[in-house]
Amino acid sequence: RLLCGGFIFLNPTNATVALWGALVERHRQHMGNEQILLGELLRERPPGSVDMGWLPSDKFRNGRWFVDGFGGPVDPQRVVMLHANWMVGTARKIEALKAKKFWFLDAAGRCNATA
């Protein structure tokens, strides 16, 4: 299972601060994909040293959905976040979100979403 390094939540425990410092250093040395580097670092840690879990995929969707429908249909009433990864460039991400009716800013930059 590939960790999505673009949308994560960390509590600043000693273990996560050390993990993040190691990620920054490894990225500085290797300039690799941070998701892959983060996954490697987590696998190198002793089991249980970093408490982690997975966000429910029906509420927190990976950007692959925009490309090939990965994960099936998205229920707009349940989704909390659509990660617009798997695309390069802000304009392309905005275009994809608008095309799928998940863009909620009006021309003035105000949120026009309804709860």
C-alpha positions in Angstrom: 0.0 0.0 0.0 1.5 3.3 -1.1 1.4 6.1 1.5 0.1 9.4 0.2 2.6 11.9 1.4 0.6 14.9 0.1 -2.1 14.8 2.7 -1.1 13.7 6.2 -1.7 14.7 9.8 1.1 14.4 12.3 1.1 15.0 16.1 4.4 16.4 17.1 5.6 13.5 19.2 9.3 12.7 19.5 8.9 9.8 17.0 7.1 11.9 14.3 9.5 14.8 14.7 12.4 12.4 14.3 10.7 10.8 11.3 10.0 14.1 9.6 13.6 15.3 10.2 14.9 12.0 8.6 12.5 12.6 5.7 13.8 16.1 5.1 17.4 14.9 5.3 16.9 11.9 3.0 15.0 14.1 0.5 17.9 16.6 0.6 20.4 13.9 -0.1 18.4 11.9 -2.7 15.8 14.3 -4.1 13.4 11.4 -4.5 9.7 11.1 -4.4 8.7 12.1 -0.8 5.9 9.5 -0.7 8.4 6.7 -1.5 11.0 8.1 0.9 8.4 8.4 3.7 7.2 4.8 3.1 10.8 3.6 3.2 11.5 5.4 6.5 8.3 4.0 8.1 9.3 0.5 7.1 12.8 1.1 8.6 11.3 2.1 12.0 10.6 -0.5 14.7 7.0 -1.7 14.6 4.8 0.5 16.7 7.4 3.4 17.0 5.1 5.6 14.9 1.4 5.1 15.5 -0.4 5.5 12.2 -3.6 4.7 10.4 -5.2 5.1 7.1 -7.9 7.7 6.4 -11.1 6.1 5.0 -10.8 6.1 1.2 -14.5 6.9 0.6 -14.0 10.2 2.4 -10.4 11.1 1.5 -9.8 10.3 -2.2 -6.6 10.0 -4.0 -6.1 12.0 -7.2 -5.9 8.8 -9.3 -9.7 8.9 -9.3 -9.5 11.8 -11.7 -7.3 9.8 -14.1 -9.0 6.4 -14.2 -11.9 6.3 -11.7 -9.8 4.4 -9.2 -11.8 3.6 -6.1 -15.2 3.9 -7.8 -17.7 6.7 -7.7 -17.3 9.6 -5.3 -20.3 10.5 -3.2 -20.3 14.3 -2.9 -22.2 14.1 0.4 -19.5 11.8 2.0 -16.2 13.0 0.5 -14.1 15.3 2.8 -11.1 15.8 0.6 -10.2 15.1 -3.0 -6.4 15.2 -3.4 -5.7 16.6 -6.8 -2.4 14.7 -7.1 -1.6 12.6 -10.2 -1.7 15.8 -12.2 0.9 18.4 -12.7 0.2 22.1 -12.5 -2.3 24.2 -10.7 -4.4 25.1 -13.7 -4.8 21.4 -14.6 -5.9 20.6 -11.1 -8.4 23.4 -11.0 -9.8 22.3 -14.4 -10.2 18.7 -13.2 -11.9 19.7 -10.0 -14.3 22.0 -11.9 -15.0 19.3 -14.5 -16.1 16.9 -11.7 -18.1 19.6 -9.9 -15.7 19.7 -6.9 -14.5 23.3 -7.2 -16.2 25.6 -4.8 -14.6 29.1 -5.2 -16.4 31.8 -7.1 -14.6 34.3 -9.3 -13.9 36.5 -6.3 -12.3 33.6 -4.4 -15.2 33.1 -2.0 -16.4 29.6 -1.1 -19.8 28.9 -2.7 -20.2 25.4 -1.4 -23.5 24.3 0.2 -23.4 22.1 3.3 
